[in-house]
Amino acid sequence: MPSSTPAGHLIPEMGVIETTQSDNILRWDGEELYVEQDIYHNGQLVHRKYKRRVTRNVAQALAAMLHQH
C-alpha cells in the first residue's frame, strides 16, 4: 500500500518542497534495512527507488518481534 507525504516539507537551502512516495516494503541488502522511496522536488521526480535506511529504533523493534516467534 503506497504512502506519500502530500504536504511535503520545505528545504529552505534549495527553495523546494520535498515529497516522498513509498510502497513501505522493508528490504535487506545484506548490510542495511531500508525502504525504497521516490523523492519529488516541487512535484518533479528527482530520485527513483531511493534507499532510506530504517532507524535503529525501528530495526530493534522488528528484531524483538522476530525473536518472539
ZATI-68539 format. One record per atom (N, C-alpha, C, O): residue number from 1; atom name; x, y, z. Coordinates in pm, 1 decimal, padded with zeros to 6 digits. Layout:
N
DOTOR pos site        x        y        z
DOTOR NUM   CA        X        Y        Z
...
This chain:
69
DOTOR pos site        x        y        z
DOTOR   1    N  00084.2 -00116.8  00000.0
DOTOR   1   CA  00000.0  00000.0  00000.0
DOTOR   1    C  00089.1  00123.6  00000.0
DOTOR   1    O  00152.2  00152.9  00101.6
DOTOR   2    N  00096.2  00196.5 -00110.3
DOTOR   2   CA  00184.2  00312.5 -00119.5
DOTOR   2    C  00144.0  00421.4 -00021.9
DOTOR   2    O  00026.4  00438.9  00009.9
DOTOR   3    N  00243.9  00493.5  00024.6
DOTOR   3   CA  00216.0  00608.0  00110.2
DOTOR   3    C  00292.0  00726.5  00055.3
DOTOR   3    O  00390.4  00711.3 -00017.2
DOTOR   4    N  00246.3  00841.7  00090.0
DOTOR   4   CA  00316.0  00961.9  00047.1
DOTOR   4    C  00299.3  01068.4  00153.1
DOTOR   4    O  00214.1  01057.6  00241.4
DOTOR   5    N  00380.1  01169.7  00143.6
DOTOR   5   CA  00367.0  01284.6  00230.6
DOTOR   5    C  00324.9  01400.3  00139.9
DOTOR   5    O  00409.0  01480.0  00098.2
DOTOR   6    N  00194.0  01409.9  00108.9
DOTOR   6   CA  00149.4  01506.2  00009.9
DOTOR   6    C  00182.9  01650.3  00043.9
DOTOR   6    O  00210.7  01730.1 -00045.6
DOTOR   7    N  00180.7  01684.8  00172.7
DOTOR   7   CA  00213.0  01822.1  00208.6
DOTOR   7    C  00362.3  01847.5  00189.2
DOTOR   7    O  00402.9  01959.5  00158.2
DOTOR   8    N  00443.2  01744.4  00207.2
DOTOR   8   CA  00586.5  01758.3  00191.2
DOTOR   8    C  00646.1  01848.8  00297.1
DOTOR   8    O  00580.0  01887.3  00393.5
DOTOR   9    N  00772.1  01881.5  00276.9
DOTOR   9   CA  00835.4  01977.1  00366.0
DOTOR   9    C  00930.2  02065.4  00285.9
DOTOR   9    O  00988.5  02022.9  00186.2
DOTOR  10    N  00943.9  02188.1  00331.6
DOTOR  10   CA  01025.6  02287.1  00262.9
DOTOR  10    C  01172.7  02265.5  00296.2
DOTOR  10    O  01209.7  02248.4  00412.3
DOTOR  11    N  01255.7  02266.7  00192.8
DOTOR  11   CA  01400.8  02264.8  00212.0
DOTOR  11    C  01448.4  02406.6  00179.3
DOTOR  11    O  01470.3  02439.2  00062.6
DOTOR  12    N  01464.7  02491.9  00282.8
DOTOR  12   CA  01494.6  02633.6  00258.7
DOTOR  12    C  01620.2  02656.8  00174.7
DOTOR  12    O  01622.4  02746.1  00090.0
DOTOR  13    N  01725.4  02576.6  00197.6
DOTOR  13   CA  01851.3  02597.2  00125.3
DOTOR  13    C  01833.6  02580.3 -00025.9
DOTOR  13    O  01903.5  02643.7 -00105.0
DOTOR  14    N  01739.9  02494.6 -00064.4
DOTOR  14   CA  01718.6  02467.2 -00206.5
DOTOR  14    C  01595.2  02537.1 -00261.7
DOTOR  14    O  01576.8  02544.5 -00383.2
DOTOR  15    N  01510.1  02588.8 -00172.4
DOTOR  15   CA  01388.4  02653.9 -00215.6
DOTOR  15    C  01289.4  02558.9 -00280.6
DOTOR  15    O  01217.8  02597.2 -00373.1
DOTOR  16    N  01284.8  02433.8 -00232.0
DOTOR  16   CA  01192.5  02335.7 -00289.8
DOTOR  16    C  01108.6  02271.1 -00180.8
DOTOR  16    O  01147.5  02266.6 -00064.1
DOTOR  17    N  00992.6  02221.4 -00221.9
DOTOR  17   CA  00908.4  02138.6 -00135.2
DOTOR  17    C  00938.8  01994.5 -00172.6
DOTOR  17    O  00925.2  01956.0 -00288.8
DOTOR  18    N  00980.2  01914.1 -00074.3
DOTOR  18   CA  01012.4  01774.2 -00099.3
DOTOR  18    C  00897.6  01686.4 -00051.6
DOTOR  18    O  00850.9  01699.3  00061.5
DOTOR  19    N  00852.6  01597.1 -00139.2
DOTOR  19   CA  00752.6  01497.0 -00103.0
DOTOR  19    C  00809.2  01360.1 -00138.5
DOTOR  19    O  00898.9  01348.4 -00222.0
DOTOR  20    N  00755.8  01257.1 -00074.2
DOTOR  20   CA  00803.8  01121.0 -00099.9
DOTOR  20    C  00685.7  01027.3 -00118.2
DOTOR  20    O  00575.3  01052.8 -00070.1
DOTOR  21    N  00711.7  00918.4 -00188.9
DOTOR  21   CA  00615.7  00809.2 -00200.9
DOTOR  21    C  00692.4  00679.9 -00179.4
DOTOR  21    O  00805.4  00665.4 -00226.2
DOTOR  22    N  00631.0  00586.1 -00108.7
DOTOR  22   CA  00695.6  00458.9 -00079.4
DOTOR  22    C  00592.8  00346.9 -00080.0
DOTOR  22    O  00475.3  00369.3 -00050.6
DOTOR  23    N  00637.5  00225.4 -00113.9
DOTOR  23   CA  00549.3  00109.7 -00103.3
DOTOR  23    C  00555.6  00050.3  00037.2
DOTOR  23    O  00483.8 -00045.0  00067.5
DOTOR  24    N  00641.0  00106.0  00123.1
DOTOR  24   CA  00655.8  00064.7  00263.2
DOTOR  24    C  00694.7 -00081.8  00279.8
DOTOR  24    O  00658.5 -00144.6  00379.2
DOTOR  25    N  00767.4 -00136.0  00183.9
DOTOR  25   CA  00818.0 -00272.7  00196.1
DOTOR  25    C  00960.2 -00265.8  00250.5
DOTOR  25    O  01047.1 -00200.6  00192.7
DOTOR  26    N  00982.7 -00334.5  00363.2
DOTOR  26   CA  01117.6 -00338.7  00420.5
DOTOR  26    C  01205.1 -00430.0  00336.1
DOTOR  26    O  01163.0 -00539.1  00297.6
DOTOR  27    N  01325.5 -00385.7  00307.6
DOTOR  27   CA  01419.5 -00463.4  00227.9
DOTOR  27    C  01551.9 -00474.5  00303.0
DOTOR  27    O  01586.6 -00388.8  00384.2
DOTOR  28    N  01623.4 -00579.7  00274.6
DOTOR  28   CA  01753.7 -00605.4  00337.2
DOTOR  28    C  01851.4 -00636.8  00225.2
DOTOR  28    O  01827.0 -00727.4  00145.5
DOTOR  29    N  01961.1 -00563.6  00218.3
DOTOR  29   CA  02058.2 -00586.7  00111.4
DOTOR  29    C  02183.0 -00659.5  00161.5
DOTOR  29    O  02285.3 -00663.7  00093.1
DOTOR  30    N  02173.3 -00716.4  00281.3
DOTOR  30   CA  02287.8 -00784.8  00339.8
DOTOR  30    C  02363.5 -00696.7  00437.9
DOTOR  30    O  02441.7 -00745.9  00519.3
DOTOR  31    N  02340.0 -00566.7  00430.0
DOTOR  31   CA  02405.2 -00472.5  00521.1
DOTOR  31    C  02306.6 -00375.6  00586.0
DOTOR  31    O  02319.9 -00341.0  00703.4
DOTOR  32    N  02207.3 -00332.4  00507.7
DOTOR  32   CA  02115.1 -00230.9  00557.1
DOTOR  32    C  01970.0 -00276.5  00544.5
DOTOR  32    O  01933.0 -00348.8  00452.0
DOTOR  33    N  01889.5 -00232.2  00640.1
DOTOR  33   CA  01745.1 -00249.0  00635.2
DOTOR  33    C  01690.6 -00115.0  00586.1
DOTOR  33    O  01721.3 -00010.5  00643.5
DOTOR  34    N  01609.2 -00118.1  00479.3
DOTOR  34   CA  01565.9  00007.6  00419.7
DOTOR  34    C  01430.8 -00007.2  00351.6
DOTOR  34    O  01382.7 -00118.2  00328.3
DOTOR  35    N  01370.2  00107.7  00320.1
DOTOR  35   CA  01253.0  00114.3  00233.5
DOTOR  35    C  01293.6  00195.1  00111.3
DOTOR  35    O  01380.6  00282.0  00118.9
DOTOR  36    N  01229.9  00165.7 -00001.3
DOTOR  36   CA  01256.6  00243.3 -00121.5
DOTOR  36    C  01154.6  00355.7 -00130.8
DOTOR  36    O  01035.9  00336.1 -00104.8
DOTOR  37    N  01202.4  00472.8 -00168.0
DOTOR  37   CA  01114.0  00587.3 -00182.7
DOTOR  37    C  01142.6  00658.1 -00314.1
DOTOR  37    O  01256.5  00662.4 -00360.6
DOTOR  38    N  01038.0  00713.2 -00373.0
DOTOR  38   CA  01054.2  00806.1 -00484.1
DOTOR  38    C  01047.7  00944.5 -00421.5
DOTOR  38    O  00956.8  00973.8 -00343.8
DOTOR  39    N  01143.4  01029.1 -00454.9
DOTOR  39   CA  01151.7  01162.1 -00395.4
DOTOR  39    C  01124.8  01266.6 -00503.1
DOTOR  39    O  01182.0  01263.0 -00612.0
DOTOR  40    N  01036.7  01358.8 -00469.7
DOTOR  40   CA  00996.9  01464.4 -00562.7
DOTOR  40    C  01034.5  01600.8 -00505.6
DOTOR  40    O  01018.3  01625.4 -00386.0
DOTOR  41    N  01084.3  01688.7 -00591.1
DOTOR  41   CA  01106.8  01828.0 -00555.2
DOTOR  41    C  01012.1  01912.6 -00639.3
DOTOR  41    O  01019.7  01912.2 -00762.2
DOTOR  42    N  00923.0  01985.0 -00572.5
DOTOR  42   CA  00820.9  02066.4 -00639.5
DOTOR  42    C  00744.4  01984.7 -00743.5
DOTOR  42    O  00714.2  02033.5 -00852.4
DOTOR  43    N  00713.6  01859.8 -00708.4
DOTOR  43   CA  00633.5  01774.7 -00794.7
DOTOR  43    C  00711.4  01701.7 -00902.8
DOTOR  43    O  00653.4  01622.2 -00976.8
DOTOR  44    N  00841.8  01726.9 -00913.7
DOTOR  44   CA  00921.7  01659.5 -01016.2
DOTOR  44    C  01006.3  01550.4 -00952.5
DOTOR  44    O  01072.9  01573.4 -00851.6
DOTOR  45    N  01003.6  01430.5 -01012.3
DOTOR  45   CA  01080.6  01317.3 -00960.6
DOTOR  45    C  01229.6  01346.3 -00969.4
DOTOR  45    O  01280.8  01378.1 -01076.7
DOTOR  46    N  01300.0  01335.2 -00855.7
DOTOR  46   CA  01444.9  01356.6 -00855.7
DOTOR  46    C  01522.3  01231.0 -00816.5
DOTOR  46    O  01638.5  01216.9 -00854.6
DOTOR  47    N  01460.7  01139.3 -00741.3
DOTOR  47   CA  01525.0  01012.3 -00704.6
DOTOR  47    C  01420.9  00902.0 -00714.9
DOTOR  47    O  01314.5  00910.5 -00653.6
DOTOR  48    N  01451.4  00798.9 -00792.2
DOTOR  48   CA  01361.4  00684.3 -00803.3
DOTOR  48    C  01420.8  00570.1 -00720.9
DOTOR  48    O  01539.6  00539.8 -00732.4
DOTOR  49    N  01338.8  00508.1 -00639.2
DOTOR  49   CA  01381.7  00395.6 -00555.7
DOTOR  49    C  01501.4  00432.2 -00467.1
DOTOR  49    O  01595.1  00353.8 -00451.9
DOTOR  50    N  01496.6  00551.3 -00409.6
DOTOR  50   CA  01598.4  00595.3 -00314.0
DOTOR  50    C  01590.6  00506.3 -00190.6
DOTOR  50    O  01482.0  00480.9 -00138.5
DOTOR  51    N  01705.4  00459.4 -00144.2
DOTOR  51   CA  01708.8  00374.0 -00025.0
DOTOR  51    C  01714.1  00461.4  00100.0
DOTOR  51    O  01813.3  00529.7  00125.5
DOTOR  52    N  01606.1  00458.1  00177.3
DOTOR  52   CA  01603.8  00530.8  00303.4
DOTOR  52    C  01618.0  00429.4  00415.3
DOTOR  52    O  01531.6  00344.0  00434.9
DOTOR  53    N  01728.0  00439.7  00488.4
DOTOR  53   CA  01753.7  00344.0  00596.3
DOTOR  53    C  01649.9  00354.3  00706.4
DOTOR  53    O  01602.1  00462.6  00740.2
DOTOR  54    N  01617.2  00240.3  00760.4
DOTOR  54   CA  01525.9  00233.3  00874.2
DOTOR  54    C  01604.9  00275.8  00997.4
DOTOR  54    O  01722.2  00241.2  01011.4
DOTOR  55    N  01540.7  00350.9  01086.6
DOTOR  55   CA  01610.5  00397.7  01205.9
DOTOR  55    C  01645.4  00280.6  01298.3
DOTOR  55    O  01585.5  00173.4  01290.6
DOTOR  56    N  01740.1  00303.0  01382.7
DOTOR  56   CA  01784.9  00199.9  01477.2
DOTOR  56    C  01669.5  00151.8  01564.7
DOTOR  56    O  01656.7  00032.2  01590.8
DOTOR  57    N  01584.9  00245.5  01610.2
DOTOR  57   CA  01472.1  00207.4  01696.4
DOTOR  57    C  01376.0  00114.4  01624.5
DOTOR  57    O  01327.7  00017.7  01683.4
DOTOR  58    N  01347.7  00142.5  01497.6
DOTOR  58   CA  01257.6  00057.3  01420.1
DOTOR  58    C  01321.9 -00079.8  01399.6
DOTOR  58    O  01255.2 -00182.1  01415.0
DOTOR  59    N  01448.6 -00082.6  01365.6
DOTOR  59   CA  01518.1 -00209.8  01345.2
DOTOR  59    C  01518.5 -00293.3  01473.2
DOTOR  59    O  01498.2 -00414.6  01467.9
DOTOR  60    N  01541.3 -00229.4  01587.8
DOTOR  60   CA  01542.4 -00303.1  01714.8
DOTOR  60    C  01403.6 -00356.9  01747.9
DOTOR  60    O  01390.6 -00468.7  01797.7
DOTOR  61    N  01299.9 -00278.0  01720.5
DOTOR  61   CA  01162.9 -00324.7  01745.8
DOTOR  61    C  01130.5 -00445.1  01656.9
DOTOR  61    O  01068.9 -00541.3  01702.8
DOTOR  62    N  01171.5 -00440.0  01531.5
DOTOR  62   CA  01148.8 -00552.6  01441.3
DOTOR  62    C  01223.3 -00676.0  01487.7
DOTOR  62    O  01168.7 -00786.3  01485.8
DOTOR  63    N  01347.1 -00658.1  01529.2
DOTOR  63   CA  01426.9 -00771.3  01577.0
DOTOR  63    C  01361.0 -00835.0  01698.8
DOTOR  63    O  01356.5 -00957.5  01710.3
DOTOR  64    N  01310.0 -00752.1  01789.5
DOTOR  64   CA  01243.6 -00803.9  01909.0
DOTOR  64    C  01118.7 -00883.2  01871.3
DOTOR  64    O  01091.4 -00988.0  01929.7
DOTOR  65    N  01043.1 -00833.3  01773.8
DOTOR  65   CA  00923.0 -00905.6  01729.5
DOTOR  65    C  00959.6 -01038.8  01666.1
DOTOR  65    O  00891.2 -01138.6  01688.8
DOTOR  66    N  01064.7 -01041.9  01588.2
DOTOR  66   CA  01105.5 -01165.1  01521.2
DOTOR  66    C  01156.2 -01269.9  01620.4
DOTOR  66    O  01138.3 -01389.7  01598.6
DOTOR  67    N  01219.4 -01225.3  01729.2
DOTOR  67   CA  01273.5 -01318.1  01828.4
DOTOR  67    C  01163.5 -01379.6  01914.9
DOTOR  67    O  01185.7 -01481.6  01980.1
DOTOR  68    N  01044.9 -01317.9  01915.8
DOTOR  68   CA  00934.8 -01371.1  01996.0
DOTOR  68    C  00872.7 -01495.0  01932.3
DOTOR  68    O  00806.3 -01573.4  02000.1
DOTOR  69    N  00894.3 -01512.6  01802.4
DOTOR  69   CA  00828.6 -01623.2  01732.3
DOTOR  69    C  00918.2 -01741.3  01723.1
DOTOR  69    O  00879.5 -01843.9  01667.1
